[in-house]
Amino acid sequence: MNKRVLPLSGACVAGALTLSACGGGSASGDGEVTLKLVAADYGDKASNSSSLYWKDVAKRFTAANPKIKVDVQVINWNGIDAQVKTMIQSGDMPDILQTGGYADKVADDLLYPAQDVLSVKTRGDLIPGFAKAGEVRGVQYGIPFVSSARALFYNKAVFKQAGIVQAPKTWAELTADAQKIKAKVPGVTPYALPLGPEEAQGEGLIWELGNGGGYTDVTGKYTLDSRQNVDTFKWLKSSLVGPGLTYAHPATTDRKTAFADFAAGKAAMLNGHPSLIQMAKHGNVDYGVAPIPGRDGVLRSTLGVADWMMAFKDNGHKEQIRKFLDFAYSKENTLKFAETYNLMPVTQDTLDEMQGNGKHKDLQPFFNLLRNAVFYPLGDTTWDAVSADIKKNGGTAVSGDPVKVLGDLQKSAEATVADQK
């Protein structure tokens, strides 16, 4: 799991789960074309790696379109931004990229508009709000792929053992509950706070929203070091990190670790998205889902996330890309992906199916939350660079001086904006 706070050279990239040869899309003399697809990995282990999904889609697509082959490269979320940047700098462009943001590629004039690579039918099936969130200056480039919203997950058994009767609604209640858990349930992290490079931009924004803050103001200007944001991180430092109610080093703890701890019964509370439901069930954790606590009450607007598909112009494979994307966005394929990872779809036909088939009652709270969700400012062409800086350094605000850390992030964001003018 980005517009308002509403969006290789000679060798393969190290660490990628590569299902194909290196190199960008290509064409052979007999009219065959090979598309290069680079995608993020939503799995948490080899058995549910997204490589399995995309390999199957590519195989079935080529069976139906023998002259279009698809080389697939699936990369862990921690490394995909840097590795794609290396590909672009090396001139080894993918044809299709599925990841968390698109706007910086628009700024560099790398992408086809969505209308060039999606049929009218496929475009019409995209949920309008998400399609709109894929626009930069009124033109859609980002094609939404999956969506989710964030809610508070809590371990019912741990709560019962600690004498807690309901999920917290305020920061003060969360702190009090965490203290009870620390005292009565040793060995369990009361609140899992992942501010490492995988999730700092998401976890941080959730807490900022709970204090009336956020990444931008109503005009779209960055406000990373606003008083509300600084106060938020001061509270996290003094009320969760300092008293030992969360990880000792949140700035180096990733979401994957927090989710795994919750699914193993080692963490009592955390902010999570729908894929954690499946993990908790597999771990036999009796979990509850509730609105996220804010300073004075539950969040009216939680964090919503959309991940994105985009098509690169460099190799000139517009028609082949259109065929592949129309195939990939069929209900059969989008439903399979959403159900594999318990995520929410971005196409109307798949949403209707998931709400109507009786198999996804556990997702209903998230469907409800998404209506009032706040999104990253992904339509801002500087967001990917700003987000990367937040991922790298934002978590240190709970170990260092929040005023300095957020102030440095704000200065960096302003410099990035100035560079694009």
C-alpha positions in Angstrom: 0.0 0.0 0.0 -0.6 7.6 -2.8 -2.4 13.0 -3.9 -3.6 15.2 -1.3 -3.4 14.2 2.3 -6.7 13.0 1.0 -1.7 10.3 -3.2 19.9 -2.0 -14.4 22.6 -1.7 -16.0 24.6 -4.9 -16.9 23.6 -6.8 -13.8 20.4 -7.6 -12.0 19.6 -5.5 -8.9 20.9 -7.3 -5.9 18.2 -8.6 -3.5 15.4 -8.7 -6.0 13.2 -11.8 -6.3 13.8 -12.0 -10.0 11.6 -14.2 -12.2 13.1 -13.1 -15.4 16.2 -12.0 -17.2 17.5 -8.5 -16.6 16.9 -5.7 -19.1 14.0 -3.5 -20.3 11.2 -4.4 -22.6 12.4 -5.5 -26.0 11.2 -6.5 -29.4 12.5 -9.3 -31.6 12.7 -9.5 -35.4 9.6 -11.8 -35.6 7.3 -9.2 -34.1 7.5 -10.6 -30.6 7.7 -8.1 -27.7 8.9 -8.7 -24.2 7.4 -6.3 -21.6 9.4 -5.7 -18.4 7.1 -5.6 -15.3 8.5 -4.5 -12.0 6.3 -5.0 -9.0 6.4 -4.7 -5.2 6.1 -7.8 -3.0 3.1 -7.9 -0.7 3.9 -11.2 0.8 5.5 -11.9 4.1 7.1 -15.2 3.2 8.1 -17.2 0.2 4.9 -19.1 0.0 2.8 -16.0 -0.6 5.3 -13.8 -2.4 3.7 -11.6 -5.1 6.1 -13.2 -7.5 3.8 -16.2 -7.6 0.8 -14.1 -8.5 2.5 -12.1 -11.2 4.2 -15.2 -12.7 0.8 -16.8 -13.0 -0.8 -13.7 -14.6 2.1 -13.4 -17.1 1.9 -17.0 -18.0 -1.9 -16.8 -18.7 -1.5 -13.5 -20.6 1.2 -14.9 -22.9 -0.9 -18.0 -23.5 -3.6 -15.7 -24.8 -1.2 -13.3 -26.5 1.7 -15.4 -27.8 3.6 -12.5 -29.3 3.8 -10.6 -26.0 6.0 -12.1 -23.3 6.3 -10.6 -19.8 9.4 -10.6 -17.7 8.6 -10.1 -14.1 10.8 -8.7 -11.3 9.3 -8.6 -7.8 11.2 -6.4 -5.2 10.7 -6.1 -1.5 9.0 -2.8 -0.4 12.2 -1.7 1.4 14.2 -1.8 -1.7 11.9 -1.1 -4.6 12.2 2.7 -4.6 16.0 2.7 -4.7 16.2 -0.1 -7.3 13.7 1.5 -9.6 15.7 4.8 -9.4 18.8 2.9 -10.4 17.0 1.4 -13.4 15.8 4.8 -14.5 19.2 6.4 -14.1 20.8 3.5 -16.1 18.2 3.9 -18.9 16.9 0.4 -18.2 13.3 1.4 -18.0 10.5 -1.0 -17.1 7.5 -1.0 -19.3 5.1 -1.4 -16.3 5.8 -0.5 -12.7 3.6 -1.4 -9.7 4.7 0.4 -6.5 3.6 3.0 -3.9 3.9 6.3 -5.9 4.0 7.7 -9.4 4.1 11.5 -9.4 7.9 11.9 -9.5 7.9 9.9 -12.8 5.3 12.3 -14.1 7.6 15.2 -13.2 10.4 13.5 -15.3 8.0 13.0 -18.2 8.4 9.2 -18.1 4.8 7.9 -18.1 2.0 7.4 -20.5 -1.3 9.0 -19.5 -3.7 6.4 -18.2 -6.1 7.0 -21.2 -3.3 5.8 -23.5 -2.8 2.5 -21.9 -6.2 1.5 -20.6 -9.3 0.7 -22.6 -12.4 2.8 -22.0 -14.0 -0.2 -20.2 -11.1 -0.7 -17.8 -10.9 3.0 -17.0 -14.6 3.2 -16.4 -14.4 0.4 -13.9 -11.9 2.2 -11.7 -13.6 3.6 -8.6 -13.8 7.4 -9.3 -12.1 8.7 -6.2 -9.1 6.5 -6.7 -8.9 7.4 -10.4 -9.0 11.1 -9.4 -6.2 10.5 -6.9 -4.1 9.3 -9.8 -4.1 12.7 -11.5 -1.4 15.3 -11.8 -2.6 18.7 -13.0 -5.8 17.2 -14.1 -4.4 14.3 -16.2 -4.4 10.7 -14.8 -1.1 9.0 -14.9 -1.3 6.8 -11.8 -3.5 3.8 -12.1 -4.7 2.6 -8.7 -3.9 -1.0 -8.0 -5.1 -1.9 -4.5 -6.3 0.1 -1.5 -6.5 -0.2 2.2 -7.3 1.8 5.3 -5.7 1.7 8.8 -7.4 0.7 12.0 -6.3 -0.3 15.5 -5.8 -4.0 16.0 -5.7 -5.4 19.6 -5.2 -8.8 21.1 -8.4 -9.7 23.0 -6.7 -12.4 25.1 -3.9 -10.0 26.2 -6.5 -7.3 27.0 -8.5 -9.8 29.1 -5.4 -10.9 31.0 -4.5 -7.2 31.7 -8.1 -6.4 32.8 -8.9 -4.1 29.9 -12.5 -4.3 28.8 -12.5 -2.2 25.6 -10.2 -0.7 23.0 -8.7 2.7 23.9 -10.3 5.8 22.3 -7.7 8.4 23.3 -4.0 8.6 23.7 -4.3 8.7 27.5 -6.4 5.5 27.4 -3.9 3.9 25.1 -1.0 4.8 27.5 -3.0 3.5 30.5 -3.8 0.2 28.8 -0.2 -0.2 27.7 1.0 0.3 31.3 -1.4 -2.4 32.4 -0.2 -4.8 29.8 3.5 -4.1 30.7 2.7 -4.8 34.3 0.5 -7.9 33.9 1.5 -9.6 30.7 5.3 -9.8 30.6 7.0 -10.6 27.3 4.4 -8.8 25.2 5.1 -5.4 23.6 2.2 -3.2 24.7 2.1 -1.1 21.5 4.1 -2.0 18.4 5.4 1.3 16.9 7.1 0.7 13.5 8.9 3.9 12.5 11.6 2.2 10.5 12.1 2.8 6.7 9.3 0.6 5.6 6.5 2.4 7.3 7.7 5.6 9.0 5.7 7.8 6.6 2.4 5.9 7.3 2.7 5.3 11.1 3.9 8.9 11.6 1.0 10.4 9.6 -1.6 8.3 11.6 -0.3 9.8 14.9 -0.1 13.3 13.4 -3.7 13.0 12.2 -4.7 12.2 15.8 -3.4 15.5 16.9 -4.8 17.7 14.1 -1.6 17.6 12.1 -0.5 16.1 8.8 1.9 16.5 6.0 0.3 19.4 4.1 -2.1 22.3 4.8 -5.2 23.0 2.8 -3.2 24.7 0.0 -0.9 21.6 -0.4 2.1 23.2 1.2 4.3 20.9 3.3 3.9 21.3 7.1 6.1 18.6 8.4 7.3 20.6 11.3 4.0 22.1 12.4 3.4 22.6 16.1 0.9 19.8 16.0 3.3 17.4 14.4 6.2 18.3 16.8 3.9 17.9 19.8 2.8 14.5 18.4 6.4 13.1 18.4 7.2 14.7 21.7 4.2 12.7 23.1 5.3 9.5 21.5 8.8 9.9 22.9 7.7 10.7 26.4 4.6 8.5 26.7 5.4 5.4 24.7 9.1 5.1 24.0 10.5 6.6 27.2 8.4 4.4 29.6 9.2 1.2 27.6 5.7 0.7 26.3 6.8 0.0 22.8 10.0 -1.1 21.0 13.3 0.2 22.3 14.3 1.4 18.9 11.2 2.3 16.8 13.3 4.1 14.1 14.8 0.8 13.1 11.7 -1.4 13.5 9.8 -2.1 10.3 6.1 -2.8 9.8 6.9 -6.4 8.9 8.4 -7.0 12.3 5.4 -5.3 14.1 2.9 -7.4 12.1 4.8 -10.6 12.7 4.9 -9.9 16.4 1.2 -9.3 16.6 0.5 -12.4 14.6 2.7 -14.4 17.1 0.9 -12.9 20.1 4.0 -10.9 21.0 2.4 -7.4 20.6 -0.8 -6.3 22.1 -1.8 -3.3 19.9 -0.8 -1.7 16.7 -2.1 0.2 13.7 -2.7 -2.2 10.9 -4.3 -2.7 7.5 -6.5 -5.6 6.3 -3.7 -8.0 5.4 -3.0 -8.3 9.2 -6.4 -10.1 9.6 -5.1 -13.1 7.7 -1.8 -13.1 9.5 -3.6 -12.9 12.9 -5.9 -15.8 12.0 -2.9 -17.9 10.9 -1.3 -17.2 14.2 -4.5 -18.1 16.1 -4.7 -14.7 17.6 -8.1 -13.6 18.9 -8.0 -10.1 17.6 -10.3 -7.0 17.6 -10.4 -4.1 15.2 -11.4 -0.6 16.4 -11.0 3.0 15.2 -7.6 4.5 15.9 -7.3 6.6 19.1 -6.4 10.3 18.8 -5.4 12.7 21.4 -9.0 13.6 22.4 -11.0 10.8 20.7 -10.9 8.3 17.8 -9.8 9.6 14.5 -12.5 10.9 12.3 -10.3 10.4 9.2 -7.9 7.5 9.2 -5.0 6.9 6.8 -6.1 5.5 3.5 -3.5 4.1 1.1 -3.6 3.3 -2.6 -0.7 1.6 -4.4 -0.2 2.3 -8.1 0.4 0.9 -11.5 2.1 3.1 -14.2 3.3 2.7 -17.8 6.6 4.0 -19.1 7.0 5.5 -22.5 10.7 4.8 -23.1 10.3 1.4 -24.9 7.3 2.5 -27.0 5.2 -0.5 -26.2 1.9 1.3 -25.7 -0.4 -1.2 -27.4 1.2 -4.2 -25.8 1.0 -2.5 -22.4 -2.7 -1.7 -22.9 -3.4 -5.4 -23.7 -1.6 -6.5 -20.6 -3.2 -4.0 -18.2 -6.7 -4.7 -19.5 -5.9 -8.4 -18.8 -4.4 -7.7 -15.3 -7.4 -5.5 -14.3 -10.0 -8.1 -15.2 -12.2 -9.1 -12.2 -10.6 -12.6 -12.1 -7.1 -11.2 -11.5 -7.9 -8.2 -9.3 -10.2 -10.4 -7.1 -7.5 -13.0 -6.7 -4.9 -10.4 -5.7 -7.2 -8.7 -3.2 -8.3 -12.0 -1.7 -4.7 -13.3 -1.5 -3.6 -10.3 0.7 -7.0 -9.3 2.1 -6.7 -5.9 0.6 -9.5 -3.7 -0.8 -9.9 -3.4 -4.6 -10.0 -0.2 -6.7 -12.3 -1.5 -9.4 -16.1 -1.4 -9.0 -16.8 -4.9 -10.2 -14.4 -6.5 -7.8 -15.6 -4.3 -4.9 -19.2 -5.4 -5.7 -18.1 -9.0 -5.7 -16.2 -8.8 -2.4 -19.1 -7.0 -0.6 -21.7 -9.3 -2.0 -20.2 -12.8 -1.9 -20.3 -13.1 1.9 -16.6 -14.0 2.2 -15.3 -10.6 3.4 -17.3 -9.6 6.4 -14.0 -9.0 8.2 -13.2 -6.2 5.8 -16.4 -4.3 6.3 -14.9 -2.0 9.0 -12.2 -1.0 6.5 -14.7 -0.4 3.7 -16.5 1.9 6.1 -13.3 3.7 7.1 -12.1 4.3 3.6 -15.0 6.7 2.9 -13.4 9.3 5.1 -9.8 8.3 4.6 -6.9 10.8 4.3 -4.3 10.0 1.7 -0.7 10.9 1.1 -0.1 13.9 -1.1 0.9 11.7 -4.0 -0.3 14.0 -6.8 2.5 16.3 -5.7 5.4 15.5 -8.0 7.8 16.1 -5.0 6.1 13.5 -2.8 8.2 10.5 -3.6 11.4 12.4 -2.7 9.8 13.8 0.5 8.4 10.4 1.4 11.8 8.8 1.0 13.3 11.3 3.4 10.6 10.7 5.9 11.1 6.9 5.6 14.8 7.3 6.2 14.8 9.9 9.0 11.3 10.5 10.4 11.5 7.7 13.0 14.5 9.3 14.7 12.1 12.0 16.0 11.2 9.6 18.9 14.9 9.1 19.8 16.3 12.5 19.0 14.9 16.1 19.2 11.6 16.2 17.4 12.0 19.9 16.7 15.3 19.3 14.9 14.3 16.1 13.1 11.0 17.5 11.7 12.6 20.9 11.0 15.3 19.2 8.9 12.6 17.2 7.1 10.7 20.5 6.4 13.8 22.2 5.1 14.5 19.3 2.8 11.0 19.2 1.5 11.1 22.9 0.8 14.3 22.5 -1.1 12.8 19.7 -3.1 9.9 21.9 -4.0 12.2 24.8 -5.0 14.3 22.5 -7.2 11.2 21.7 -9.3 10.2 25.3 -9.9 
